[in-house]
C-alpha cells in the first residue's frame, strides 16, 4: 500500500509542476502589457508603468519571475489583492470553511439521493419505477445549478417561507444551496449506480448466493451492494470537484462568502492576484482530492493490488 | 455498426444498406425522436426570431414593467418593460450559438489531440496526456472562468473558453477508441502499404472513432449551453441590454419575490433545450455505442 501511495504521489509531481507553470503564465498569456493588468482602468504615465514593471519584477527573465512566485507561494504568500490590498492567502483561509461545508453537504446529499435512486431503479429494472427514476436522473443532469438554485429559492424561501434564501451559518442556510448543487451530481450518480448494480446482479456469485436459499434482501445487501458501489467511489472525486467549482455559482446566488463567490468577484473586478492565487489553490486542492480518492479506491477494492 | 455482430436474419437483408438500417434504428428510438423533435422546434423558433417575435428584444415599454403574462405580452415583461417572449427567442440565438461553436472548437481540437496521442503513442502520448491532466485539475466551470479571466470578458471569449475547457473530454474518448482501432488488421495493412501517419489517422481511424465522438459531442452541446449561460449569468459573457438566457436569469433574480416569471421562463428555455439534447445524446449512445458508459 505505501509503495502504491508513493508511486501515485511521484506521478503527480510533473502535473503539479505544469499546473504551477500555467497558473504563473496566466499573467503573460493575457493579451497586452502585463503591467496594465496591475494598473487596471486607471490613467498612467510611461514613468509610472516603468516603476510598476520594476517593482513587480516584470523586467526580469521569466524563469526568475516563476521561481520568485513559487518561492513566495510555498511560504504561503500568494500576493495581495489589487483592490483591497488584503493578502490573498488570508482571504482563502477566511473563506475556505464555508466552501468546504457547502461542498461536502452537497456531496452528502448527492450520494444519498443518487445512490438510493440508482439502487431502486436497478432492483425494479424495466418497471415503471425504473422509468421514473431514470426520468428523474435525466431531469437532474439537465438542470443548470443556477436554475435549480433559483427554483429552490422561489419555492422554499418565497412561497413556503420555510428556509432562508441567502446567507451562511447554520443548517437551515445550508440546505438550499447544497441541494441545488447536489441535484446534477445526484442524477449522474443514480445512472452510474443503476448500471453498476445491473451488471453485478447478473453475475454468477449472485446466482450462487440465491441458490443457497438466503433471502433476496440479504443477497442484495451483502453481495450486490458491496460490489456495485466500489466503482462509484471513483466518481466521488469527480463529484467533489464539481461541487467545489459549482460553488462559484451557488455561493454567488445564495450570497455565501466562500471561495467561489470571491473568485467570481475577482474575475469581474479584474483583481488579477486574487484570481491567480485562488486558481493555484483550488487546482492543488483538487489534485489532492483525486489522490485521496485513488487511495481509498485501492483500499476498498480487494481485486486491485498495485504493487 | 459493422456487420460483425449481425445475425443471419439481418444478413439476409443484405439489400438494405447500412445507412437505411441506421435510420430505422434511429426512428425506433423514442429518446432520439423525442429529443430531435423538441430540439428542432426550439431551433426553428429561435432561428425565426426576427419574423415571429412580437417586439424588439430591447424595446422598453415603461408603463408595462413587471407585467404578468397576458394577450399583449405572451410571457409577461421584465423590470424594464421588455417583452420576455421576444427576449427568449433572440436570447436563444446566442445560447445555441455558444453551444454549437464551443463544441466545434472543443471537439476538433480534442479529437485531433486524441488521435495523435492514441495513434503515435510514446512521447507524443505522454506530453499530450500530461497537458490534459493539467487542464483536468481545474474542475467544472472553473477552467472556463480562468480562460475568460485571462482572455477578457466577452461573448467570443466565452465560446473559446467553453470550447477549450471541454477539450479533455474529447481527447480522452478519441484516444481510448484510437487505441483499440489501432489494433485492427486494416490499420496494419494500411501501414504496410506505406500510408503516412496523417493519412491513416484521417482516412482510417477517424471514421472508426466517429461514433463515440458523436455521442460525446451531442451531450457536449448540452453542457456547453449550460456553461455558456452560466458565464453570462455571472456577468462575463453577453452584456446588457442584449438578451441571453443566462443573463436574463440573472437580471430577473432581483425580482424573484414579486415577478417570478422573469426568471422562470428563461430558465425553462434552458432546461427544455438541454433536456432535448441529452435525450438525443442518450438515444444516439444506445444505438451507436451501447458499451460507452458516461
Interface residues (C-beta under 8 A of the other chain):
Chain A: X14 X15 X18 X19 X22 X26 X29 X30 X31 X138 X139 X141 X142 X143 X144 X145 X146 X147 X150 X151 X153 X154 X158 X192 X195 X238 X241 X242 X244 X245 X246 X248 X249 X252 X253 X263 X264 X267 X268 X275 X279 X282 X283 X286 X287
Chain B: X130 X131 X133 X134 X137 X138 X139 X140 X141 X142 X145 X146 X148 X149 X150 X151 X152 X153 X222 X226 X229 X230 X233 X234 X235 X236 X246 X249 X250 X253 X256 X257 X260 X263 X264 X267 X270 X271 X274 X275 X278 X279 X282 X293
